[in-house]
């Protein structure tokens, strides 16, 4: 298993932008997404396997968003008790897309290798993203 933490404010994958150059349409990542992916690559590189993972992969991602300063005390208590989770945008799949894209060529060859995903979104005083990567194993009881 490979596990690591990406410290700081989580950033979801932004919508691709388009521009024209010499009459040709060109797509690119928004700057915030591009910088975050680079940061994820730096964090993951410290846990890089000697050979990129080749087979199917299980991926677990836990996103810890900062608690809004305007959050009332009674809701903070619910957060501490694990009874209140973020239901606002960005969606969990946008966080996942940024993480998967960033790990191409660092942990695995291509994010198409990810066959099983578990992603959760929480509030916490210390924003971060925790990532766990395992080689997929077929269920033995069918």
TIDRENTOR-519713 format. One record per residue: residue in three letters; y negated, x negated, z negated of N, C-alpha, C in turn. Coordinates in steps of 0.1 Angstrom, whole numbers, plus 5000, padded with zeros to 4 digits. Layout:
BEGIN
@type=Ala n.v=Y n.u=X n.w=Z ca.v=Y ca.u=X ca.w=Z c.v=Y c.u=X c.w=Z
...
# end
This chain:
BEGIN
@type=Unk n.v=5012 n.u=4992 n.w=5000 ca.v=5000 ca.u=5000 ca.w=5000 c.v=4988 c.u=4991 c.w=5000
@type=Unk n.v=4978 n.u=4995 n.w=5007 ca.v=4965 ca.u=4989 ca.w=5008 c.v=4955 c.u=4999 c.w=5001
@type=Unk n.v=4947 n.u=4994 n.w=4991 ca.v=4938 ca.u=5003 ca.w=4985 c.v=4925 c.u=4995 c.w=4983
@type=Unk n.v=4914 n.u=5001 n.w=4985 ca.v=4901 ca.u=4995 ca.w=4983 c.v=4890 c.u=5006 c.w=4981
@type=Unk n.v=4879 n.u=5002 n.w=4975 ca.v=4867 ca.u=5011 ca.w=4973 c.v=4855 c.u=5006 c.w=4981
@type=Unk n.v=4849 n.u=5016 n.w=4986 ca.v=4836 ca.u=5013 ca.w=4994 c.v=4825 c.u=5018 c.w=4985
@type=Unk n.v=4818 n.u=5009 n.w=4978 ca.v=4808 ca.u=5013 ca.w=4968 c.v=4795 c.u=5018 c.w=4975
@type=Unk n.v=4788 n.u=5027 n.w=4969 ca.v=4775 ca.u=5032 ca.w=4974 c.v=4777 c.u=5046 c.w=4980
@type=Unk n.v=4765 n.u=5051 n.w=4985 ca.v=4764 ca.u=5065 ca.w=4990 c.v=4774 c.u=5066 c.w=5002
@type=Unk n.v=4783 n.u=5076 n.w=5002 ca.v=4792 ca.u=5078 ca.w=5014 c.v=4783 c.u=5084 c.w=5025
@type=Unk n.v=4787 n.u=5079 n.w=5037 ca.v=4780 ca.u=5084 ca.w=5049 c.v=4790 c.u=5090 c.w=5059
@type=Unk n.v=4787 n.u=5102 n.w=5063 ca.v=4796 ca.u=5109 ca.w=5073 c.v=4792 c.u=5105 c.w=5087
@type=Unk n.v=4802 n.u=5106 n.w=5096 ca.v=4800 ca.u=5103 ca.w=5110 c.v=4790 c.u=5112 c.w=5115
@type=Unk n.v=4779 n.u=5107 n.w=5121 ca.v=4769 ca.u=5115 ca.w=5127 c.v=4773 c.u=5119 c.w=5141
@type=Unk n.v=4766 n.u=5129 n.w=5146 ca.v=4768 ca.u=5134 ca.w=5160 c.v=4764 c.u=5123 c.w=5170
@type=Unk n.v=4773 n.u=5121 n.w=5179 ca.v=4770 ca.u=5110 ca.w=5189 c.v=4757 c.u=5114 c.w=5197
@type=Unk n.v=4749 n.u=5104 n.w=5199 ca.v=4736 ca.u=5105 ca.w=5206 c.v=4738 c.u=5101 c.w=5221
@type=Unk n.v=4730 n.u=5106 n.w=5230 ca.v=4730 ca.u=5102 ca.w=5244 c.v=4717 c.u=5098 c.w=5249
@type=Unk n.v=4717 n.u=5089 n.w=5258 ca.v=4705 ca.u=5084 ca.w=5264 c.v=4708 c.u=5081 c.w=5279
@type=Unk n.v=4699 n.u=5079 n.w=5287 ca.v=4701 ca.u=5075 ca.w=5301 c.v=4696 c.u=5061 c.w=5303
@type=Unk n.v=4704 n.u=5053 n.w=5311 ca.v=4700 ca.u=5039 ca.w=5314 c.v=4703 c.u=5037 c.w=5329
@type=Unk n.v=4693 n.u=5035 n.w=5337 ca.v=4695 ca.u=5033 ca.w=5351 c.v=4702 c.u=5045 c.w=5357
@type=Unk n.v=4699 n.u=5057 n.w=5352 ca.v=4705 ca.u=5069 ca.w=5358 c.v=4718 c.u=5072 c.w=5352
@type=Unk n.v=4724 n.u=5064 n.w=5344 ca.v=4737 ca.u=5067 ca.w=5338 c.v=4736 c.u=5072 c.w=5324
@type=Unk n.v=4743 n.u=5082 n.w=5320 ca.v=4744 ca.u=5086 ca.w=5306 c.v=4751 c.u=5076 c.w=5298
@type=Unk n.v=4746 n.u=5074 n.w=5286 ca.v=4752 ca.u=5064 ca.w=5277 c.v=4753 c.u=5070 c.w=5263
@type=Unk n.v=4765 n.u=5070 n.w=5257 ca.v=4766 ca.u=5076 ca.w=5243 c.v=4766 c.u=5065 c.w=5233
@type=Unk n.v=4761 n.u=5068 n.w=5221 ca.v=4761 ca.u=5058 ca.w=5211 c.v=4760 c.u=5064 c.w=5197
@type=Unk n.v=4765 n.u=5057 n.w=5187 ca.v=4765 ca.u=5062 ca.w=5173 c.v=4750 c.u=5061 c.w=5168
@type=Unk n.v=4747 n.u=5071 n.w=5159 ca.v=4734 ca.u=5070 ca.w=5152 c.v=4734 c.u=5057 c.w=5144
@type=Unk n.v=4722 n.u=5052 n.w=5141 ca.v=4721 ca.u=5039 ca.w=5134 c.v=4728 c.u=5040 c.w=5120
@type=Unk n.v=4726 n.u=5051 n.w=5113 ca.v=4731 ca.u=5052 ca.w=5099 c.v=4746 c.u=5051 c.w=5100
@type=Unk n.v=4753 n.u=5058 n.w=5109 ca.v=4767 ca.u=5058 ca.w=5110 c.v=4772 c.u=5044 c.w=5114
@type=Unk n.v=4765 n.u=5038 n.w=5124 ca.v=4769 ca.u=5025 ca.w=5128 c.v=4768 c.u=5014 c.w=5117
@type=Unk n.v=4758 n.u=5015 n.w=5109 ca.v=4756 ca.u=5005 ca.w=5098 c.v=4767 c.u=5008 c.w=5087
@type=Unk n.v=4770 n.u=5021 n.w=5085 ca.v=4780 ca.u=5024 ca.w=5074 c.v=4794 c.u=5019 c.w=5079
@type=Unk n.v=4797 n.u=5021 n.w=5091 ca.v=4810 ca.u=5017 ca.w=5096 c.v=4811 c.u=5001 c.w=5095
@type=Unk n.v=4801 n.u=4994 n.w=5097 ca.v=4801 ca.u=4980 ca.w=5096 c.v=4803 c.u=4976 c.w=5081
@type=Unk n.v=4797 n.u=4984 n.w=5072 ca.v=4799 ca.u=4981 ca.w=5057 c.v=4813 c.u=4984 c.w=5053
@type=Unk n.v=4819 n.u=4995 n.w=5059 ca.v=4833 ca.u=4998 ca.w=5056 c.v=4842 c.u=4987 c.w=5061
@type=Unk n.v=4839 n.u=4981 n.w=5073 ca.v=4847 ca.u=4970 ca.w=5078 c.v=4846 c.u=4958 c.w=5069
@type=Unk n.v=4835 n.u=4955 n.w=5064 ca.v=4833 ca.u=4944 ca.w=5055 c.v=4841 c.u=4946 c.w=5042
@type=Unk n.v=4841 n.u=4958 n.w=5037 ca.v=4848 ca.u=4962 ca.w=5024 c.v=4863 c.u=4961 c.w=5027
@type=Unk n.v=4868 n.u=4966 n.w=5039 ca.v=4882 ca.u=4966 ca.w=5042 c.v=4887 c.u=4952 c.w=5045
@type=Unk n.v=4879 n.u=4944 n.w=5051 ca.v=4883 ca.u=4930 ca.w=5055 c.v=4889 c.u=4922 c.w=5044
@type=Unk n.v=4884 n.u=4925 n.w=5032 ca.v=4889 ca.u=4918 ca.w=5020 c.v=4904 c.u=4921 c.w=5017
@type=Unk n.v=4909 n.u=4932 n.w=5023 ca.v=4922 ca.u=4937 ca.w=5020 c.v=4931 c.u=4938 c.w=5033
@type=Unk n.v=4926 n.u=4931 n.w=5043 ca.v=4932 ca.u=4931 ca.w=5056 c.v=4946 c.u=4925 c.w=5055
@type=Unk n.v=4956 n.u=4932 n.w=5061 ca.v=4970 ca.u=4926 ca.w=5062 c.v=4970 c.u=4915 c.w=5071
@type=Unk n.v=4980 n.u=4906 n.w=5070 ca.v=4982 ca.u=4894 ca.w=5079 c.v=4984 c.u=4899 c.w=5093
@type=Unk n.v=4991 n.u=4910 n.w=5095 ca.v=4993 ca.u=4916 ca.w=5108 c.v=4988 c.u=4931 c.w=5107
@type=Unk n.v=4981 n.u=4935 n.w=5118 ca.v=4977 ca.u=4949 ca.w=5118 c.v=4989 c.u=4958 c.w=5116
@type=Unk n.v=4987 n.u=4969 n.w=5109 ca.v=4998 ca.u=4979 ca.w=5108 c.v=5001 c.u=4985 c.w=5121
@type=Unk n.v=5014 n.u=4987 n.w=5125 ca.v=5018 ca.u=4991 ca.w=5138 c.v=5023 c.u=5005 c.w=5138
@type=Unk n.v=5030 n.u=5010 n.w=5128 ca.v=5036 ca.u=5023 ca.w=5128 c.v=5028 c.u=5034 c.w=5123
@type=Unk n.v=5034 n.u=5046 n.w=5121 ca.v=5026 ca.u=5057 ca.w=5115 c.v=5021 c.u=5054 c.w=5101
@type=Unk n.v=5010 n.u=5060 n.w=5098 ca.v=5002 ca.u=5057 ca.w=5086 c.v=4999 c.u=5070 c.w=5078
@type=Unk n.v=5000 n.u=5069 n.w=5065 ca.v=4995 ca.u=5079 ca.w=5056 c.v=4982 c.u=5074 c.w=5051
@type=Unk n.v=4972 n.u=5083 n.w=5050 ca.v=4958 ca.u=5079 ca.w=5046 c.v=4953 c.u=5089 c.w=5036
@type=Unk n.v=4948 n.u=5083 n.w=5025 ca.v=4942 ca.u=5091 ca.w=5014 c.v=4928 c.u=5086 c.w=5012
@type=Unk n.v=4918 n.u=5096 n.w=5012 ca.v=4904 ca.u=5092 ca.w=5011 c.v=4898 c.u=5101 c.w=5000
@type=Unk n.v=4892 n.u=5095 n.w=4990 ca.v=4885 ca.u=5103 ca.w=4980 c.v=4870 c.u=5099 c.w=4981
@type=Unk n.v=4862 n.u=5109 n.w=4984 ca.v=4847 ca.u=5108 ca.w=4986 c.v=4840 c.u=5112 c.w=4973
@type=Unk n.v=4833 n.u=5103 n.w=4967 ca.v=4825 ca.u=5107 ca.w=4955 c.v=4810 c.u=5107 c.w=4958
@type=Unk n.v=4805 n.u=5119 n.w=4959 ca.v=4791 ca.u=5120 ca.w=4962 c.v=4782 c.u=5120 c.w=4950
@type=Unk n.v=4770 n.u=5115 n.w=4951 ca.v=4761 ca.u=5115 ca.w=4939 c.v=4758 c.u=5129 c.w=4934
@type=Unk n.v=4757 n.u=5130 n.w=4921 ca.v=4753 ca.u=5143 ca.w=4915 c.v=4738 c.u=5145 c.w=4917
@type=Unk n.v=4734 n.u=5156 n.w=4924 ca.v=4720 ca.u=5159 ca.w=4926 c.v=4712 c.u=5159 c.w=4913
@type=Unk n.v=4700 n.u=5153 n.w=4914 ca.v=4692 ca.u=5152 ca.w=4902 c.v=4688 c.u=5166 c.w=4897
@type=Unk n.v=4687 n.u=5176 n.w=4907 ca.v=4683 ca.u=5190 ca.w=4903 c.v=4695 c.u=5198 c.w=4897
@type=Unk n.v=4706 n.u=5192 n.w=4896 ca.v=4718 ca.u=5199 ca.w=4891 c.v=4716 c.u=5203 c.w=4876
@type=Unk n.v=4717 n.u=5216 n.w=4873 ca.v=4715 ca.u=5220 ca.w=4859 c.v=4726 c.u=5215 c.w=4850
@type=Unk n.v=4723 n.u=5214 n.w=4837 ca.v=4732 ca.u=5208 ca.w=4827 c.v=4745 c.u=5216 c.w=4827
@type=Unk n.v=4745 n.u=5229 n.w=4828 ca.v=4758 ca.u=5237 ca.w=4827 c.v=4767 c.u=5233 c.w=4839
@type=Unk n.v=4761 n.u=5230 n.w=4850 ca.v=4769 ca.u=5226 ca.w=4862 c.v=4774 c.u=5212 c.w=4860
@type=Unk n.v=4766 n.u=5203 n.w=4854 ca.v=4771 ca.u=5190 ca.w=4851 c.v=4783 c.u=5190 c.w=4842
@type=Unk n.v=4783 n.u=5199 n.w=4833 ca.v=4794 ca.u=5201 ca.w=4824 c.v=4807 c.u=5205 c.w=4832
@type=Unk n.v=4805 n.u=5214 n.w=4842 ca.v=4816 ca.u=5218 ca.w=4850 c.v=4821 c.u=5206 c.w=4859
@type=Unk n.v=4812 n.u=5198 n.w=4863 ca.v=4816 ca.u=5186 ca.w=4871 c.v=4824 c.u=5177 c.w=4862
@type=Unk n.v=4820 n.u=5174 n.w=4850 ca.v=4827 ca.u=5166 ca.w=4840 c.v=4841 c.u=5171 c.w=4837
@type=Unk n.v=4842 n.u=5184 n.w=4837 ca.v=4855 ca.u=5191 ca.w=4834 c.v=4864 c.u=5192 c.w=4847
@type=Unk n.v=4859 n.u=5188 n.w=4858 ca.v=4866 ca.u=5188 ca.w=4871 c.v=4867 c.u=5202 c.w=4876
@type=Unk n.v=4857 n.u=5211 n.w=4873 ca.v=4858 ca.u=5225 ca.w=4877 c.v=4848 c.u=5228 c.w=4889
@type=Unk n.v=4839 n.u=5218 n.w=4892 ca.v=4829 ca.u=5220 ca.w=4903 c.v=4830 c.u=5208 c.w=4912
@type=Unk n.v=4832 n.u=5211 n.w=4925 ca.v=4833 ca.u=5201 ca.w=4936 c.v=4822 c.u=5205 c.w=4946
@type=Unk n.v=4818 n.u=5195 n.w=4954 ca.v=4808 ca.u=5197 ca.w=4964 c.v=4814 c.u=5206 c.w=4975
@type=Unk n.v=4806 n.u=5216 n.w=4978 ca.v=4810 ca.u=5225 ca.w=4990 c.v=4799 c.u=5225 c.w=5000
@type=Unk n.v=4790 n.u=5216 n.w=4999 ca.v=4779 ca.u=5215 ca.w=5009 c.v=4782 c.u=5205 c.w=5020
@type=Unk n.v=4775 n.u=5205 n.w=5030 ca.v=4777 ca.u=5195 ca.w=5041 c.v=4773 c.u=5182 c.w=5036
@type=Unk n.v=4778 n.u=5171 n.w=5042 ca.v=4787 ca.u=5170 ca.w=5053 c.v=4801 c.u=5174 c.w=5050
@type=Unk n.v=4809 n.u=5178 n.w=5060 ca.v=4823 ca.u=5182 ca.w=5059 c.v=4831 c.u=5170 c.w=5056
@type=Unk n.v=4843 n.u=5172 n.w=5050 ca.v=4852 ca.u=5161 ca.w=5047 c.v=4857 c.u=5154 c.w=5060
@type=Unk n.v=4859 n.u=5162 n.w=5070 ca.v=4864 ca.u=5155 ca.w=5083 c.v=4854 c.u=5146 c.w=5089
@type=Unk n.v=4841 n.u=5148 n.w=5086 ca.v=4831 ca.u=5138 ca.w=5092 c.v=4831 c.u=5125 c.w=5084
@type=Unk n.v=4834 n.u=5126 n.w=5071 ca.v=4835 ca.u=5114 ca.w=5063 c.v=4848 c.u=5106 c.w=5068
@type=Unk n.v=4859 n.u=5114 n.w=5070 ca.v=4871 ca.u=5108 ca.w=5075 c.v=4870 c.u=5101 c.w=5088
@type=Unk n.v=4863 n.u=5107 n.w=5097 ca.v=4861 ca.u=5101 ca.w=5111 c.v=4854 c.u=5088 c.w=5110
@type=Unk n.v=4844 n.u=5087 n.w=5101 ca.v=4837 ca.u=5074 ca.w=5100 c.v=4846 c.u=5063 c.w=5094
@type=Unk n.v=4854 n.u=5067 n.w=5084 ca.v=4864 ca.u=5057 ca.w=5078 c.v=4874 c.u=5053 c.w=5088
@type=Unk n.v=4881 n.u=5063 n.w=5095 ca.v=4891 ca.u=5059 ca.w=5105 c.v=4886 c.u=5051 c.w=5116
@type=Unk n.v=4874 n.u=5054 n.w=5121 ca.v=4869 ca.u=5046 ca.w=5132 c.v=4866 c.u=5031 c.w=5128
@type=Unk n.v=4861 n.u=5030 n.w=5116 ca.v=4858 ca.u=5017 ca.w=5110 c.v=4870 c.u=5008 c.w=5108
@type=Unk n.v=4881 n.u=5014 n.w=5105 ca.v=4893 ca.u=5006 ca.w=5102 c.v=4901 c.u=5002 c.w=5114
@type=Unk n.v=4897 n.u=5006 n.w=5126 ca.v=4904 ca.u=5002 ca.w=5139 c.v=4902 c.u=4987 c.w=5140
@type=Unk n.v=4913 n.u=4980 n.w=5142 ca.v=4912 ca.u=4965 ca.w=5144 c.v=4911 c.u=4957 c.w=5131
@type=Unk n.v=4909 n.u=4964 n.w=5120 ca.v=4908 ca.u=4957 ca.w=5107 c.v=4922 c.u=4959 c.w=5099
@type=Unk n.v=4926 n.u=4972 n.w=5098 ca.v=4938 ca.u=4975 ca.w=5091 c.v=4949 c.u=4979 c.w=5101
@type=Unk n.v=4946 n.u=4987 n.w=5111 ca.v=4955 ca.u=4992 ca.w=5121 c.v=4950 c.u=4990 c.w=5135
@type=Unk n.v=4959 n.u=4992 n.w=5145 ca.v=4954 ca.u=4990 ca.w=5159 c.v=4945 c.u=5001 c.w=5163
@type=Unk n.v=4949 n.u=5014 n.w=5160 ca.v=4941 ca.u=5025 ca.w=5164 c.v=4943 c.u=5036 c.w=5154
@type=Unk n.v=4932 n.u=5044 n.w=5152 ca.v=4933 ca.u=5055 ca.w=5143 c.v=4943 c.u=5066 c.w=5147
@type=Unk n.v=4948 n.u=5066 n.w=5159 ca.v=4958 ca.u=5076 ca.w=5163 c.v=4971 c.u=5074 c.w=5156
@type=Unk n.v=4972 n.u=5062 n.w=5149 ca.v=4984 ca.u=5059 ca.w=5141 c.v=4985 c.u=5067 c.w=5128
@type=Unk n.v=4974 n.u=5073 n.w=5124 ca.v=4973 ca.u=5081 ca.w=5112 c.v=4980 c.u=5094 c.w=5114
@type=Unk n.v=4991 n.u=5096 n.w=5107 ca.v=4999 ca.u=5109 ca.w=5110 c.v=4998 c.u=5118 c.w=5098
@type=Unk n.v=4993 n.u=5114 n.w=5086 ca.v=4992 ca.u=5122 ca.w=5075 c.v=4979 c.u=5118 c.w=5067
@type=Unk n.v=4971 n.u=5128 n.w=5064 ca.v=4958 ca.u=5126 ca.w=5058 c.v=4956 c.u=5135 c.w=5046
@type=Unk n.v=4951 n.u=5129 n.w=5035 ca.v=4947 ca.u=5137 ca.w=5023 c.v=4933 c.u=5132 c.w=5020
@type=Unk n.v=4924 n.u=5142 n.w=5020 ca.v=4910 ca.u=5138 ca.w=5017 c.v=4904 c.u=5148 c.w=5007
@type=Unk n.v=4896 n.u=5143 n.w=4998 ca.v=4890 ca.u=5151 ca.w=4987 c.v=4876 c.u=5147 c.w=4985
@type=Unk n.v=4868 n.u=5156 n.w=4981 ca.v=4853 ca.u=5154 ca.w=4979 c.v=4850 c.u=5158 c.w=4965
@type=Unk n.v=4843 n.u=5148 n.w=4957 ca.v=4840 ca.u=5150 ca.w=4943 c.v=4825 c.u=5147 c.w=4941
@type=Unk n.v=4820 n.u=5150 n.w=4930 ca.v=4807 ca.u=5145 ca.w=4925 c.v=4810 c.u=5134 c.w=4915
@type=Unk n.v=4801 n.u=5125 n.w=4914 ca.v=4802 ca.u=5114 ca.w=4904 c.v=4789 c.u=5107 c.w=4903
@type=Unk n.v=4787 n.u=5101 n.w=4891 ca.v=4775 ca.u=5093 ca.w=4889 c.v=4775 c.u=5080 c.w=4897
@type=Unk n.v=4786 n.u=5075 n.w=4901 ca.v=4788 ca.u=5063 ca.w=4909 c.v=4793 c.u=5067 c.w=4922
@type=Unk n.v=4784 n.u=5069 n.w=4932 ca.v=4789 ca.u=5073 ca.w=4945 c.v=4798 c.u=5062 c.w=4952
@type=Unk n.v=4808 n.u=5066 n.w=4958 ca.v=4818 ca.u=5056 ca.w=4965 c.v=4828 c.u=5064 c.w=4973
@type=Unk n.v=4836 n.u=5056 n.w=4980 ca.v=4847 ca.u=5062 ca.w=4987 c.v=4859 c.u=5053 c.w=4984
@type=Unk n.v=4870 n.u=5060 n.w=4979 ca.v=4882 ca.u=5052 ca.w=4976 c.v=4892 c.u=5055 c.w=4987
@type=Unk n.v=4899 n.u=5045 n.w=4992 ca.v=4908 ca.u=5046 ca.w=5004 c.v=4921 c.u=5040 c.w=5000
@type=Unk n.v=4932 n.u=5047 n.w=5003 ca.v=4946 ca.u=5043 ca.w=5001 c.v=4953 c.u=5044 c.w=5015
@type=Unk n.v=4960 n.u=5034 n.w=5019 ca.v=4967 ca.u=5033 ca.w=5031 c.v=4981 c.u=5029 c.w=5029
@type=Unk n.v=4990 n.u=5038 n.w=5034 ca.v=5005 ca.u=5035 ca.w=5032 c.v=5011 c.u=5036 c.w=5046
@type=Unk n.v=5022 n.u=5028 n.w=5048 ca.v=5030 ca.u=5030 ca.w=5060 c.v=5038 c.u=5043 c.w=5058
@type=Unk n.v=5038 n.u=5052 n.w=5068 ca.v=5044 ca.u=5065 ca.w=5067 c.v=5059 c.u=5064 c.w=5065
@type=Unk n.v=5065 n.u=5072 n.w=5056 ca.v=5079 ca.u=5072 ca.w=5055 c.v=5084 c.u=5087 c.w=5057
@type=Unk n.v=5094 n.u=5088 n.w=5065 ca.v=5099 ca.u=5102 ca.w=5068 c.v=5104 c.u=5108 c.w=5055
@type=Unk n.v=5102 n.u=5121 n.w=5054 ca.v=5107 ca.u=5128 ca.w=5042 c.v=5122 c.u=5128 c.w=5043
@type=Unk n.v=5129 n.u=5125 n.w=5032 ca.v=5143 ca.u=5124 ca.w=5032 c.v=5150 c.u=5138 c.w=5030
@type=Unk n.v=5143 n.u=5147 n.w=5024 ca.v=5148 ca.u=5161 ca.w=5022 c.v=5142 c.u=5170 c.w=5032
@type=Unk n.v=5150 n.u=5175 n.w=5042 ca.v=5146 ca.u=5184 ca.w=5052 c.v=5154 c.u=5197 c.w=5051
# end
